[in-house]
Amino acid sequence: HRNYGQHNATICGFSFARGEFIITIDDDLQHPPEELVKLINKQKEDDPDIVYGVFTRKQHSRVRNIGSQSVRRTSRLLLEGTGKGSSFRLIKKDIISKLLEHTIHFVFIDQLLLWHTNDIDFVKVEHHKRRLKKSGYTTKKLFMLVSDLTYFYTNIPLKLMVWGGLVMSLIFFLFGIRFILQKWLFNVTVPGYTSTIVTILFSTGIIVFSLGIIGGYLSRIYMVQSKKPPFTIKKVL
């Protein structure tokens, strides 16, 4: 059997769900089923699109907690996320329907949810120790998750490529001009030195600048391929 990952498996489950509200809960019983009532009551109270269960005290291992913190920080700093939340959540069906429109290979449910609504509430719930098996999130998998979040849901690497290319090309051009001025003003007479250095610097500057332009185009292609909605409609009056 192939393991497609937690989020892809959850999306698969969403495609078969038919209720007005859908609740996700881990199968290791670290999310106590009796805490579902708190999510339901919070939804009835304020009618948000999503209710997250926030743990009063996490019972994960130290490695898992560090990995989870890295994911939350990535979400908060790079993805404009809340930095909170969990896989213990209640979601309205119409939000689920919008999620199912996304067919990209790597799915991170919490980021997709933020694309479609900011009407989110949180309620404190208990978190139990794992009883049955070890966590499927190893250190390597958590690192890969942070990496995938950065590459699939942000254009930060491409922006770094663009601005890095522009800055480096400017530096190379300035160095090239410096060597030309040294040749003219101070009569540097090393045979072939100035012409060789200037040629290398200018050609390298053009290459790096061109890579920056390519990065700009890739950034725009990424925005189209990610299918991030330009707007969301909660209710038509």
C-alpha positions as CSV (number, residue, x, y, z in Angstrom):
1,H,0.0,0.0,0.0
2,R,1.3,3.4,-0.9
3,N,1.4,6.2,1.8
4,Y,0.2,9.4,0.2
5,G,0.6,11.4,3.4
6,Q,-1.8,12.7,6.1
7,H,-3.1,15.8,4.2
8,N,-3.6,14.0,0.9
9,A,-5.4,11.2,2.7
10,T,-7.6,13.7,4.5
11,I,-8.5,15.4,1.2
12,C,-9.5,12.0,-0.1
13,G,-11.8,11.6,2.9
14,F,-13.3,15.1,2.3
15,S,-14.3,13.9,-1.2
16,F,-16.6,11.3,0.3
17,A,-17.9,13.4,3.2
18,R,-21.6,14.5,2.9
19,G,-22.4,16.2,6.1
20,E,-23.0,19.9,6.7
21,F,-19.8,20.0,8.9
22,I,-16.7,17.8,8.7
23,I,-14.5,17.1,11.7
24,T,-10.9,15.8,11.3
25,I,-9.3,13.8,14.2
26,D,-6.2,11.7,14.4
27,D,-6.6,8.0,14.7
28,D,-4.1,7.5,17.6
29,L,-6.6,8.8,20.2
30,Q,-4.3,11.7,21.2
31,H,-7.3,13.8,20.3
32,P,-10.0,12.6,22.8
33,P,-13.3,12.0,20.9
34,E,-15.2,13.4,23.9
35,E,-13.6,16.8,23.2
36,L,-15.5,17.0,19.9
37,V,-18.4,18.6,21.8
38,K,-16.2,21.7,22.5
39,L,-15.7,22.2,18.8
40,I,-19.4,21.7,18.0
41,N,-20.5,24.1,20.8
42,K,-18.0,26.7,19.6
43,Q,-19.4,26.5,16.1
44,K,-23.0,26.8,17.4
45,E,-22.0,29.8,19.5
46,D,-20.2,32.0,16.9
47,D,-20.9,30.3,13.6
48,P,-17.3,30.4,12.2
49,D,-16.3,28.6,9.1
50,I,-13.6,26.7,11.0
51,V,-13.0,25.7,14.6
52,Y,-9.6,24.5,15.6
53,G,-8.9,22.5,18.8
54,V,-5.9,24.1,20.5
55,F,-4.1,21.8,23.0
56,T,-3.7,23.0,26.5
57,R,-0.6,20.9,26.8
58,K,0.9,18.8,24.0
59,Q,1.9,15.3,24.7
60,H,4.3,14.8,21.7
61,S,7.9,13.9,22.0
62,R,10.5,16.7,22.1
63,V,11.5,16.1,18.4
64,R,7.9,16.2,17.3
65,N,7.3,19.4,19.3
66,I,10.4,21.1,17.7
67,G,9.1,20.0,14.2
68,S,5.6,21.2,14.9
69,Q,7.0,24.6,16.1
70,S,9.0,24.8,12.8
71,V,5.9,24.2,10.8
72,R,3.9,26.8,12.7
73,R,6.7,29.4,12.4
74,T,6.9,28.7,8.6
75,S,3.1,29.2,8.4
76,R,3.2,32.4,10.4
77,L,6.2,34.0,8.8
78,L,6.1,32.9,5.2
79,L,2.5,31.8,4.6
80,E,0.7,34.5,6.5
81,G,-0.9,31.9,8.6
82,T,-2.1,32.0,12.2
83,G,0.7,29.9,13.6
84,K,-1.9,28.1,15.6
85,G,-4.3,25.2,14.9
86,S,-4.0,21.5,14.7
87,S,-5.4,18.5,12.8
88,F,-8.3,18.5,15.2
89,R,-10.8,20.8,13.5
90,L,-14.4,21.4,12.4
91,I,-15.0,22.8,9.0
92,K,-18.1,23.8,7.1
93,K,-19.0,21.8,4.0
94,D,-18.9,24.8,1.6
95,I,-15.2,25.4,2.6
96,I,-14.5,21.8,2.0
97,S,-16.0,22.0,-1.4
98,K,-13.5,24.8,-2.3
99,L,-10.6,22.8,-1.0
100,L,-11.5,19.9,-3.3
101,E,-10.9,22.3,-6.3
102,H,-7.2,22.1,-5.6
103,T,-5.5,19.2,-7.3
104,I,-1.8,20.0,-6.8
105,H,0.5,17.2,-5.7
106,F,1.4,18.6,-2.3
107,V,-1.6,19.6,-0.2
108,F,-1.3,21.4,3.1
109,I,-4.9,21.7,4.3
110,D,-4.4,24.5,6.8
111,Q,-2.9,26.8,4.2
112,L,-5.7,26.1,1.7
113,L,-8.2,26.9,4.4
114,L,-6.6,30.3,4.9
115,W,-6.9,31.0,1.2
116,H,-10.7,30.6,1.4
117,T,-11.7,32.1,4.8
118,N,-10.4,34.0,7.8
119,D,-13.5,33.3,9.9
120,I,-11.7,31.0,12.2
121,D,-12.2,30.3,15.9
122,F,-10.1,28.3,18.4
123,V,-11.1,26.3,21.5
124,K,-8.9,24.7,24.1
125,V,-9.0,20.9,24.2
126,E,-7.1,18.1,26.0
127,H,-4.3,16.2,24.4
128,H,-3.5,12.7,25.5
129,K,-0.3,10.7,25.2
130,R,0.2,8.3,22.3
131,R,-0.8,4.8,23.2
132,L,-0.8,2.6,20.1
133,K,2.2,3.4,17.9
134,K,5.0,5.8,17.2
135,S,4.3,9.0,15.3
136,G,4.6,8.8,11.5
137,Y,6.3,12.2,11.5
138,T,10.0,11.5,11.8
139,T,12.6,14.3,11.9
140,K,13.2,13.8,8.2
141,K,9.5,14.0,7.3
142,L,9.0,17.1,9.4
143,F,12.0,18.7,7.7
144,M,10.6,17.8,4.3
145,L,7.2,19.2,5.3
146,V,8.8,22.6,6.1
147,S,10.7,22.4,2.8
148,D,7.6,21.6,0.8
149,L,5.6,24.4,2.5
150,T,8.3,26.9,1.5
151,Y,8.5,25.7,-2.1
152,F,4.8,24.9,-2.8
153,Y,3.0,27.7,-1.0
154,T,5.4,30.6,-1.1
155,N,7.5,32.3,-3.8
156,I,10.2,33.3,-1.3
157,P,12.9,31.2,-3.0
158,L,12.1,32.8,-6.4
159,K,12.0,36.3,-4.8
160,L,15.5,35.6,-3.3
161,M,16.6,34.5,-6.8
162,V,15.2,37.8,-8.4
163,W,16.7,40.2,-5.8
164,G,19.9,38.2,-5.4
165,G,20.4,38.3,-9.2
166,L,19.7,42.1,-9.3
167,V,22.1,42.8,-6.4
168,M,24.9,40.5,-7.7
169,S,24.6,41.9,-11.2
170,L,24.9,45.4,-9.9
171,I,27.9,44.5,-7.8
172,F,29.6,42.9,-10.9
173,F,28.9,45.9,-13.0
174,L,30.3,48.3,-10.4
175,F,33.4,46.2,-10.1
176,G,33.7,46.2,-13.9
177,I,33.5,50.0,-14.0
178,R,36.0,50.2,-11.2
179,F,38.6,48.3,-13.2
180,I,38.0,50.4,-16.2
181,L,38.5,53.6,-14.2
182,Q,41.7,52.2,-12.7
183,K,42.9,51.5,-16.2
184,W,42.2,55.0,-17.4
185,L,42.9,57.1,-14.3
186,F,45.8,55.2,-12.7
187,N,47.3,53.6,-15.9
188,V,47.2,50.0,-14.6
189,T,49.5,48.3,-17.1
190,V,49.1,44.5,-16.5
191,P,48.7,43.2,-20.0
192,G,45.2,41.7,-20.6
193,Y,44.2,42.0,-16.9
194,T,41.6,44.8,-17.2
195,S,40.0,43.5,-20.3
196,T,39.8,39.9,-18.9
197,I,38.3,40.9,-15.6
198,V,35.9,43.4,-17.1
199,T,34.7,40.8,-19.6
200,I,34.2,38.2,-16.9
201,L,32.4,40.6,-14.5
202,F,30.1,42.1,-17.2
203,S,29.2,38.7,-18.7
204,T,28.6,37.2,-15.2
205,G,26.5,40.2,-14.3
206,I,24.3,39.8,-17.4
207,I,23.9,36.1,-16.7
208,V,22.9,36.7,-13.0
209,F,20.5,39.5,-14.1
210,S,18.9,37.2,-16.6
211,L,18.4,34.5,-14.0
212,G,16.7,37.2,-11.9
213,I,14.3,37.9,-14.7
214,I,13.6,34.2,-15.2
215,G,12.9,34.0,-11.5
216,G,10.3,36.8,-11.9
217,Y,8.5,34.9,-14.6
218,L,8.7,31.6,-12.6
219,S,7.2,33.5,-9.7
220,R,4.2,34.5,-11.8
221,I,3.8,31.0,-13.3
222,Y,3.8,29.6,-9.7
223,M,1.0,32.0,-8.7
224,V,-1.1,30.7,-11.6
225,Q,-0.4,27.0,-11.0
226,S,-1.1,27.2,-7.2
227,K,-4.7,28.2,-8.0
228,K,-4.7,30.7,-5.1
229,P,-8.1,32.4,-5.3
230,P,-8.0,36.2,-6.1
231,F,-11.0,36.6,-3.8
232,T,-13.5,34.7,-1.6
233,I,-17.2,35.0,-1.3
234,K,-18.8,33.9,1.9
235,K,-22.4,34.8,1.2
236,V,-24.3,36.3,-1.7
237,L,-27.0,38.7,-0.4
